[in-house]
């Protein structure tokens, strides 16, 4: 079997992730903050260790500003719905995942004004167009760091500088980039950073994070037990507990911590270099196959993530995906990838594309096998 859907979730995980989660459940599976016994304290220690690792990874000034969520979608919802009120104005992109598009659409229906900036011909958002979109009511700029359809990485340092100059909150969806690419929340003036834990951070599904700068005070999405200030009927205001009501996914957070440790041990540059090599090999190989239509090629550039989107003349994307899966045991993603707005911008709506996203544990042999499979499929039908 060849797994090439790492943009959806990285797989397999490092062996240490499996071991850590198993050991956590067997040896310290208590409820963090809910009791002073040894198992509860051990669980709390593991949660705080992972929080510190994330803070170190993104250069957060305080680990308490890292909030655990169940995924990137929850992190985005907390940031957007906890910040924006009717009458506020938001500037965003047209390449986002539905986890960004849908909360903004709901807020728009409730009276928040949204301006969506189309990318230029190279696929990037123009800083000049972003500046032109600012009005007195603008409160937030929120962008997708890298598209899950094209992989193009946006220059968040430039957007952050614009937000800072105009006194705006700056939010980044880093689901596709956290762990794989350097993100410095302080240097890039990021006030809200949302990420999943199960992609480039090598953690398990059901994990996510939201970083909040000191400039941001959000309304919680929910209230409830936090393990501290139990005597209060009102929600505690202390970070991170203000936003972490209910029992955390402690076993998942333990696994996430192990994934980030693996990332530090291997080195981000080493991981990024290998994945980029596989991506470029895919690009070059696909470009030589008759009938293949490649989207947003960026050969040799670090401005593109580990995503290759293409179509095959004479085939629907879903058909190609089924043949790759059932005939060759190759797992890829087809369709709209939960990002119909991005496909409308790219011109591949409504059929979508075939998306191949290599990961650190893929090999050159697997990529070559995939290229051979696509070539056979292309030759099986006239176009």
C-alpha positions in Angstrom: 0.0 0.0 0.0 1.1 3.5 -0.8 -0.4 6.3 1.3 -0.2 9.8 -0.4 -2.9 11.8 1.4 -0.8 13.5 4.0 -2.5 16.9 3.4 -5.6 15.3 5.0 -3.7 13.6 7.8 -0.1 12.4 8.1 0.3 8.7 8.2 2.0 6.6 9.5 2.9 8.4 12.7 6.3 8.1 14.3 6.6 5.0 16.4 7.1 7.2 19.5 3.6 8.6 19.0 2.0 5.1 19.2 4.2 4.2 22.2 3.5 7.4 24.1 -0.3 7.1 23.7 -0.3 3.5 24.8 1.9 4.2 27.8 -0.1 7.2 28.7 -3.4 5.3 28.9 -1.8 2.4 30.8 0.3 4.5 33.3 -1.1 8.0 33.7 -4.6 8.1 32.3 -6.0 10.4 34.9 -8.0 13.6 34.3 -5.6 16.6 34.4 -6.6 19.2 36.9 -9.3 17.0 38.4 -7.7 15.8 41.6 -4.4 15.8 43.4 -3.6 12.1 43.1 -0.6 10.9 41.1 -2.5 9.9 37.9 -4.2 13.3 37.6 -0.9 15.1 38.2 0.9 12.9 35.7 -1.8 13.7 33.1 -1.6 17.4 33.8 2.2 17.3 33.5 2.0 15.7 30.0 -0.5 18.2 28.8 1.6 21.1 30.0 4.7 19.6 28.5 3.0 19.5 25.1 1.7 23.0 25.5 5.3 24.2 26.1 6.6 22.3 23.0 4.0 24.1 20.9 4.9 27.5 22.3 8.6 26.7 21.6 7.7 25.7 18.0 5.9 28.9 17.1 7.9 31.2 19.4 4.9 32.1 21.6 5.9 34.4 24.5 4.0 32.3 27.1 2.8 28.7 26.9 -0.5 29.7 28.6 -1.4 31.4 25.3 -1.6 28.1 23.6 -5.1 26.6 23.9 -5.9 23.0 23.0 -8.8 22.3 20.7 -10.2 19.2 19.1 -9.0 20.2 15.6 -8.1 23.3 13.5 -11.8 23.8 12.7 -12.6 24.4 16.3 -9.6 26.7 16.7 -10.8 28.8 13.7 -14.4 28.9 15.1 -13.2 30.0 18.5 -11.0 32.7 17.0 -13.6 34.1 14.6 -16.8 33.8 16.6 -15.0 34.8 19.9 -13.7 38.0 18.3 -16.1 39.3 15.7 -19.4 41.2 16.3 -22.1 42.6 13.9 -20.7 45.7 12.2 -17.1 44.4 12.2 -15.3 44.1 8.9 -13.0 41.2 7.9 -10.5 40.9 5.1 -9.8 37.3 3.9 -8.8 35.2 0.9 -10.5 33.1 -1.7 -8.4 29.9 -1.2 -9.6 28.8 2.2 -10.9 25.5 3.5 -14.5 25.2 4.6 -13.3 25.4 8.2 -12.6 29.0 7.5 -15.2 29.8 4.8 -18.3 28.5 6.7 -17.8 30.2 10.0 -17.2 33.5 8.1 -20.3 32.9 6.0 -22.4 32.4 9.2 -20.9 35.6 10.7 -21.6 37.4 7.5 -25.3 36.4 7.8 -25.2 37.8 11.3 -24.0 41.2 10.3 -20.2 40.9 9.9 -19.0 42.4 6.6 -16.5 40.2 4.7 -14.2 41.3 1.9 -12.6 38.4 0.0 -9.5 39.1 -2.0 -8.8 37.2 -5.2 -5.2 36.0 -5.6 -3.1 37.5 -8.4 -2.0 35.4 -11.4 0.8 33.8 -9.4 -1.7 32.6 -6.8 -0.7 35.0 -4.0 -2.7 37.7 -2.3 -1.5 41.1 -3.2 -0.5 43.2 -0.1 -1.5 46.3 -2.0 -5.0 44.9 -2.6 -5.2 44.0 1.1 -4.3 47.6 2.1 -6.9 49.0 -0.3 -9.6 46.8 1.3 -9.1 48.3 4.8 -12.0 50.5 6.0 -12.6 52.2 9.4 -14.7 49.1 10.5 -12.0 46.6 9.7 -11.1 44.5 12.7 -9.5 41.4 11.4 -7.3 40.1 8.5 -7.5 36.3 8.3 -5.6 34.3 5.7 -4.8 30.7 4.8 -1.1 30.1 5.1 -1.0 27.4 2.4 -3.9 26.2 0.2 -4.8 22.5 0.7 -5.6 22.5 -3.1 -2.5 24.1 -4.6 -0.1 24.2 -1.7 0.9 27.8 -2.5 2.3 29.5 0.6 1.2 33.0 1.3 3.7 35.7 2.6 2.2 36.0 6.1 5.1 38.3 7.2 3.9 41.0 4.8 0.2 40.6 5.8 1.2 40.7 9.5 3.1 43.9 8.9 0.0 45.5 7.3 -2.2 44.4 10.2 0.2 45.8 12.8 0.6 49.2 11.0 -3.2 49.6 10.9 -3.9 48.3 14.4 -5.8 45.2 13.1 -5.9 41.7 14.5 -4.1 39.2 12.3 -5.2 35.5 12.1 -3.5 32.6 10.2 -4.9 29.2 9.3 -1.8 27.1 9.5 -3.4 23.6 9.1 -1.2 22.8 6.1 2.1 24.4 7.3 2.5 24.0 11.1 5.6 21.8 11.6 6.7 21.8 8.0 7.4 25.5 7.7 8.8 28.1 10.1 6.1 30.1 11.9 7.1 32.8 14.4 4.0 34.4 15.8 6.0 37.3 17.3 8.1 38.1 14.2 5.1 37.8 11.9 2.8 39.8 14.2 0.3 36.9 14.4 -2.5 37.4 17.0 -4.4 34.2 16.3 -2.8 31.0 14.9 -5.0 28.0 14.3 -3.6 24.6 13.5 -4.5 20.9 13.5 -2.2 18.5 15.3 -2.6 15.5 13.0 -0.8 16.8 9.9 2.7 18.3 9.9 3.0 18.0 13.7 2.7 14.2 13.5 0.0 14.0 16.2 -3.2 11.9 16.2 -6.6 13.0 14.9 -8.7 14.9 17.4 -6.0 17.4 18.3 -5.6 21.1 17.4 -4.3 24.3 18.9 -5.1 28.0 18.9 -2.5 30.6 19.9 -3.8 34.0 21.2 -1.6 37.1 21.6 -2.1 39.5 24.5 -4.0 41.8 22.1 -6.8 39.3 21.8 -9.6 38.6 24.3 -12.1 36.1 22.9 -15.5 35.1 24.1 -15.4 31.3 24.8 -17.4 29.0 22.6 -18.5 27.0 25.7 -18.3 27.2 29.5 -17.9 24.4 32.1 -15.5 22.5 34.3 -11.9 23.6 34.0 -10.3 22.0 37.1 -9.5 25.3 38.7 -11.7 27.9 40.6 -14.3 25.3 41.0 -16.1 27.5 43.6 -17.0 30.0 40.9 -20.2 29.8 38.9 -18.7 32.2 36.3 -16.2 30.9 33.7 -12.6 31.5 35.0 -10.7 34.2 33.0 -7.3 32.7 33.5 -5.5 31.4 30.4 -5.7 28.8 29.0 -8.5 27.5 31.2 -10.9 30.2 30.0 -11.1 28.3 26.7 -10.6 24.7 27.8 -13.8 23.6 29.4 -14.4 19.9 29.8 -12.0 17.0 29.8 -9.2 17.4 27.3 -8.2 14.7 24.8 -5.3 14.0 27.1 -4.1 10.8 25.3 -4.2 12.7 22.0 -2.3 15.6 23.5 0.3 13.2 24.8 0.6 11.8 21.2 0.9 15.3 19.8 3.7 16.0 22.2 5.5 12.9 21.0 5.0 14.0 17.4 6.5 17.5 18.1 9.5 15.9 19.9 10.0 13.8 16.8 9.9 16.9 14.7 12.5 18.6 16.8 14.7 15.5 16.8 14.6 15.0 13.1 14.8 18.7 12.3 12.3 20.7 10.3 14.8 21.4 7.6 15.5 17.8 7.0 11.8 16.9 6.9 11.0 19.8 4.6 13.8 19.0 2.3 12.7 15.4 1.8 9.1 16.2 1.2 10.0 18.9 -1.2 12.2 16.5 -3.1 9.3 14.0 -3.5 6.9 16.8 -4.5 9.2 18.0 -7.2 9.8 14.5 -8.5 6.1 14.1 -8.7 5.7 17.3 -10.6 8.3 16.5 -13.1 7.1 13.0 -13.6 3.4 14.0 -14.0 4.3 16.7 -16.5 5.8 14.1 -18.8 2.6 12.0 -18.9 0.3 12.7 -21.9 -3.1 14.0 -20.8 -2.1 15.2 -17.3 -3.1 18.8 -16.5 -1.1 20.2 -13.6 -2.2 23.1 -11.5 0.0 25.8 -9.8 3.4 24.3 -10.6 6.2 26.0 -8.7 9.3 24.0 -9.5 12.2 24.2 -7.0 10.4 26.8 -4.9 9.9 26.6 -1.2 6.8 28.8 -1.6 4.8 25.7 -2.3 3.8 23.0 0.2 3.7 19.3 -0.3 0.6 19.2 -2.5 0.4 18.3 -6.2 -3.0 18.8 -7.8 -3.8 17.6 -11.3 -6.4 16.2 -13.6 -6.3 13.6 -16.4 -8.0 14.3 -19.7 -10.9 11.9 -20.4 -11.2 11.0 -16.7 -13.2 12.3 -13.8 -11.0 12.9 -10.7 -13.1 10.4 -8.7 -12.6 7.7 -11.3 -8.8 8.1 -11.2 -8.9 7.9 -7.4 -10.9 4.7 -7.5 -8.6 3.0 -10.0 -5.5 4.1 -8.0 -7.0 2.7 -4.8 -8.6 -0.5 -6.0 -6.1 -1.5 -8.7 -2.8 -0.1 -7.4 -3.4 0.3 -3.6 -2.4 4.0 -3.8 -4.4 6.3 -1.5 -4.9 9.9 -2.8 -7.6 12.5 -2.4 -10.0 13.5 -5.2 -12.8 16.0 -5.5 -13.1 19.4 -3.9 -11.0 18.7 -0.8 -13.6 20.6 1.4 -12.4 23.8 -0.4 -14.9 24.6 -3.1 -14.1 28.3 -3.0 -10.4 27.5 -3.8 -11.5 25.3 -6.7 -13.8 28.1 -8.1 -10.8 30.4 -7.9 -8.6 27.8 -9.6 -11.2 27.0 -12.3 -11.6 23.4 -11.3 -15.1 23.6 -9.8 -17.2 21.5 -9.6 -15.3 18.4 -10.5 -12.2 19.2 -8.4 -8.8 17.6 -8.8 -6.7 14.6 -8.0 -4.5 15.6 -5.1 -1.2 13.8 -4.2 0.4 14.9 -0.9 3.6 13.1 0.0 4.9 13.0 3.6 8.1 12.4 5.4 7.6 8.6 5.5 7.1 8.2 1.8 9.9 6.9 -0.4 11.1 7.7 -3.9 10.1 4.1 -4.9 6.5 4.8 -3.9 6.5 8.0 -5.9 7.8 6.2 -9.0 5.3 3.5 -8.6 2.5 6.1 -8.4 3.8 7.8 -11.6 3.8 4.5 -13.4 0.2 3.9 -12.2 -1.0 7.3 -13.5 0.8 6.7 -16.8 -1.0 3.3 -17.2 -4.4 5.0 -16.4 -3.7 7.7 -18.9 -3.0 5.1 -21.6 -6.1 3.2 -20.8 -8.5 5.8 -22.2 -8.2 8.0 -25.3 -8.5 11.7 -24.7 
